[in-house]
Amino acid sequence: MVAPAKTKEPDYGPSLRELLAPRLRALAGWQRALLVIAVAAIAAGAVALAIHGKAATRSYHQGADDAQARGLSAIPFHFDYSSAMKLSLPPGAYVRVERRLNGTLSGRLTVSELEIGPPRGLVSGFMPIVATRYERKAERSYKGFRLAFEGRSRVNEVEGYQFAFTARLDQPGHTARLLFGRIVMLPEPYDANDPGKAYPEGEIPTRGILITMLATTLDKIPSPTRVGDEGILQRPFRSFRFGS
């Protein structure tokens, strides 16, 4: 039997290392040192650019006129968010920022109006009642809803109320995921420039802001009570402030 003829390997010429080696050896010691420094600087610059791109932030400002134009209460506010998140203006809400990974929700923060209802007295007294109404609404909206926590909240000196829960995120064609939720209710402060300032005697807030935060394990959140304190939602939640 005749052995098959060997295929001749294409001749690609000398490698880059073979081409550069003589030139590098010909350099003086100080020239090689400068070359090493230059390469290190380029590498460091590339890393810095990557980190900057990941950490880049944007700001959202909601003005009173903008809100009124969309049929919403004229409550100005602002916050910062990662450029990795997508911003939208859903009907019935002020704003939403969210991040998806391969089409699956990682984290979402929605700011909408807080329906306080008729005056009821002190904030500490009527907010648990308001929260109960939103808990029942969440139970109807999220599959497998389970309340995990309820209690007072304070966001940049504004006293409010909150609750956290777990639920199930169903995805057509994909395995369902555990969903963590945290809803924070913030009555409008009397003075946006001094959020801790109390309302005059006999006056109480009649409107406010509802911050709804949802996250999945893609955002590496350990529990529903940590939503907004860790992960992609940390920046927009902690930077949220009333006023323009």
HELIX and SHEET records of a PDB file:
HELIX    1   1 LEU A   16  ALA A   26  1                                  11    
HELIX    2   2 GLY A   29  ALA A   55  1                                  27    
HELIX    3   3 ALA A   64  ALA A   69  1                                   6    
HELIX    4   4 VAL A  123  SER A  141  1                                  19    
HELIX    5   5 THR A  217  ASP A  219  5                                   3    
HELIX    6   6 PRO A  224  ARG A  226  5                                   3    
HELIX    7   7 GLY A  231  LEU A  233  5                                   3    
HELIX    8   8 GLN A  234  ARG A  238  1                                   5    
SHEET    1   A 3 THR A  57  GLN A  62  0                                        
SHEET    2   A 3 PHE A  77  SER A  82 -1                                        
SHEET    3   A 3 ARG A 241  PHE A 242 -1                                        
SHEET    1   B 7 LYS A  86  SER A  88  0                                        
SHEET    2   B 7 VAL A  95  LEU A 101 -1                                        
SHEET    3   B 7 THR A 104  LEU A 114 -1                                        
SHEET    4   B 7 GLY A 208  THR A 216 -1                                        
SHEET    5   B 7 HIS A 174  PRO A 187 -1                                        
SHEET    6   B 7 VAL A 158  GLN A 171 -1                                        
SHEET    7   B 7 ARG A 146  VAL A 155 -1                                        
END                                                                             
